[in-house]
């Protein structure tokens, strides 16, 4: 009788393991499908961005040659005022 119970328990465990294994495989398959869809969408967005950038370049709106705004140099009086307000970090000299 114990042998029959052990066989039944082993069969139940085996069935549960197979079911769990199948659910893991299904879950992984679903995630892989979602990743494929997102990769496709990402590639489409890259193509759109490339088209926009090429239109900008052909339209004379490229970013090359443009100057970035430079911070003006503070006068000693302006620097002193910033220090008094606590806007300029103190050096650790």
C-alpha positions as CSV (number, residue, x, y, z in Angstrom):
1,X,0.0,0.0,0.0
2,X,2.9,2.4,0.8
3,X,4.3,1.7,-2.6
4,X,1.1,2.7,-4.3
5,X,0.9,5.9,-2.3
6,X,4.6,6.7,-3.2
7,X,3.9,6.1,-6.8
8,X,0.8,8.4,-6.7
9,X,2.8,11.1,-4.9
10,X,5.6,10.9,-7.5
11,X,3.2,11.0,-10.4
12,X,1.4,14.0,-8.9
13,X,4.8,15.7,-8.3
14,X,5.8,14.9,-11.9
15,X,2.6,16.3,-13.3
16,X,2.9,19.5,-11.2
17,X,6.5,20.0,-12.3
18,X,5.5,19.6,-16.0
19,X,2.6,22.1,-15.5
20,X,5.0,24.5,-13.8
21,X,7.6,24.0,-16.6
22,X,4.9,24.6,-19.3
23,X,3.8,27.8,-17.5
24,X,7.3,29.1,-17.3
25,X,7.9,28.3,-21.0
26,X,4.6,30.1,-21.9
27,X,5.6,33.1,-19.8
28,X,9.0,33.3,-21.4
29,X,7.4,33.0,-24.9
30,X,5.0,35.9,-24.1
31,X,7.9,38.0,-22.9
32,X,10.0,37.3,-26.0
33,X,7.0,38.3,-28.2
34,X,6.7,41.5,-26.3
35,X,10.4,42.2,-26.7
36,X,10.2,41.6,-30.4
37,X,7.3,44.0,-30.7
38,X,9.1,46.7,-28.7
39,X,12.3,46.2,-30.8
40,X,10.3,46.7,-34.0
41,X,8.7,49.8,-32.6
42,X,12.1,51.1,-31.5
43,X,13.6,50.6,-34.9
44,X,10.6,52.5,-36.5
45,X,11.2,55.4,-34.1
46,X,14.9,55.4,-35.0
47,X,14.0,55.6,-38.7
48,X,11.6,58.5,-38.1
49,X,14.3,60.3,-36.1
50,X,16.8,59.8,-38.9
51,X,14.3,61.2,-41.4
52,X,13.7,64.3,-39.2
53,X,17.4,64.9,-38.7
54,X,18.0,64.6,-42.5
55,X,15.2,67.1,-43.2
56,X,16.8,69.5,-40.7
57,X,20.2,69.2,-42.3
58,X,18.8,69.6,-45.8
59,X,16.7,72.5,-44.7
60,X,19.6,74.3,-43.1
61,X,18.7,73.7,-39.5
62,X,21.7,71.6,-38.5
63,X,23.2,71.9,-35.1
64,X,26.8,72.0,-36.4
65,X,28.5,75.4,-36.3
66,X,26.1,76.7,-33.7
67,X,27.5,78.2,-30.6
68,X,26.4,77.3,-27.1
69,X,25.6,80.1,-24.7
70,X,28.7,80.8,-22.6
71,X,28.5,82.0,-19.0
72,X,29.8,85.5,-18.7
73,X,32.7,86.1,-16.3
74,X,31.6,87.6,-13.0
75,X,33.0,90.8,-11.9
76,X,34.6,90.8,-8.4
77,X,31.6,92.7,-7.0
78,X,29.1,90.2,-8.5
79,X,31.2,87.3,-7.2
80,X,31.2,88.7,-3.7
81,X,27.4,89.2,-3.8
82,X,26.9,85.6,-4.9
83,X,29.1,84.4,-2.1
84,X,27.2,86.4,0.5
85,X,23.9,84.9,-0.8
86,X,25.4,81.4,-0.6
87,X,25.1,80.7,-4.4
88,X,28.8,80.0,-5.0
89,X,30.2,76.9,-3.2
90,X,33.1,77.6,-0.9
91,X,36.4,76.0,-2.0
92,X,38.1,73.5,0.3
93,X,41.5,75.1,0.3
